[in-house]
């Protein structure tokens, strides 16, 4: 376990001692920091731990999060973030690569499961067109950075709101709408674009093995990121 992971684990344990209201405000702080990929993760976690310690001490004195952070905690969070060092490009690249290989691994394993099970029940064409597969891979690769940015943006917009339940509902609706927008090009491509390029017909287990290898690559990327 890395030092940053130890800080995250300790934070999870210590903040349970906060009152319900203070915990809500602090967790908004926490998410606001963690969804900002510009800032250095370790320094952000150290600062979050310092904030938690101060809040726990303030709570013992009968104070609230508002007494510590003021009436505009979002502005206070922005001020703190502005003074944190920037994250290395290596980590930002690792986050995108993590999402990309996770998605590809999931697609391969699902395809393998479909090729293994569906022919047992009805006639199923297992062949895939290399051209179509490449277009889909390129689309997924280019859309993932935008997807990460959009999802994190939705989360950040939902924080520090008086009516947190309503804010969370809007966040879910926005996320669902974005998911539909992301899926529509894939649906149109599958529906209207004819197959092109050479066709491959692979056994189901090959897809599963490739999916497993992609997960292995994912583990290597995470290890590489932790060594930064």
C-alpha positions, 0 to 999 in steps of 0.5 A, spaced: 500 500 500 502 506 498 503 512 502 497 516 498 493 509 499 494 509 507 492 516 507 485 515 503 484 509 508 485 513 514 481 518 512 475 513 511 476 511 518 477 518 521 471 522 518 466 517 521 467 520 527 464 527 524 457 529 525 452 528 519 452 535 517 459 536 518 461 529 514 456 531 508 460 538 508 467 535 508 465 529 503 463 535 498 470 538 500 473 531 499 470 529 492 471 536 490 478 535 491 479 528 488 475 530 482 480 535 480 485 531 476 490 538 475 492 537 482 497 532 485 494 527 488 498 526 494 499 533 496 491 533 496 490 527 500 495 530 505 491 537 505 484 533 506 487 530 512 489 536 515 482 539 514 479 533 517 483 534 523 481 541 524 474 539 523 474 534 528 478 539 533 472 544 531 467 539 532 469 537 539 469 545 541 462 545 539 463 548 532 460 546 525 463 546 518 461 553 517 465 556 522 471 553 519 470 554 512 465 560 512 458 560 508 461 559 501 465 552 502 466 552 495 470 558 494 474 556 500 476 549 496 478 553 490 482 557 494 486 551 497 486 548 490 489 554 487 495 553 492 496 545 490 502 543 486 500 540 479 499 533 478 504 530 473 502 528 466 504 521 467 498 520 472 493 524 468 495 519 462 494 513 467 487 515 469 485 515 461 489 509 460 486 505 466 479 507 463 480 505 456 483 498 457 478 497 462 472 498 457 476 494 452 477 488 457 469 489 458 468 489 451 472 483 449 470 479 455 462 480 454 464 478 446 467 472 449 461 470 453 456 472 447 460 467 443 460 462 448 453 462 450 448 464 444 450 459 439 447 454 444 440 457 443 440 460 436 444 461 430 449 466 431 454 469 427 461 470 431 465 473 425 467 480 426 469 485 421 476 488 423 474 495 419 468 496 424 472 493 430 477 499 429 472 504 428 469 502 435 476 502 438 478 509 436 471 512 438 472 509 445 479 511 445 477 518 443 471 519 447 474 516 454 478 523 456 471 527 454 467 522 458 472 522 464 471 530 464 464 530 463 462 525 469 467 529 474 464 535 472 457 533 473 459 531 480 463 537 482 457 541 479 452 537 484 457 539 490 456 544 496 448 545 494 443 546 500 438 541 497 443 535 496 438 530 494 435 534 488 442 536 486 444 528 486 438 527 482 440 532 477 447 529 476 444 522 475 439 525 470 445 529 466 450 522 467 444 518 464 443 523 458 450 523 456 451 516 456 445 516 451 449 521 447 455 517 447 451 511 445 447 513 439 453 514 435 455 506 436 448 504 435 447 508 428 454 505 426 452 498 428 445 499 424 447 503 418 454 502 416 455 495 413 461 491 415 468 492 411 475 490 412 477 482 413 472 478 417 475 474 423 471 468 426 475 467 433 473 462 438 470 464 445 475 463 449 480 467 445 476 473 447 476 472 454 484 471 454 485 477 450 480 481 456 484 478 461 491 480 458 488 487 457 486 487 465 493 485 466 496 491 462 491 495 466 494 492 473 501 494 470 499 501 468 496 502 475 503 499 478 507 504 473 502 510 476 504 508 483 511 508 482 511 516 480 
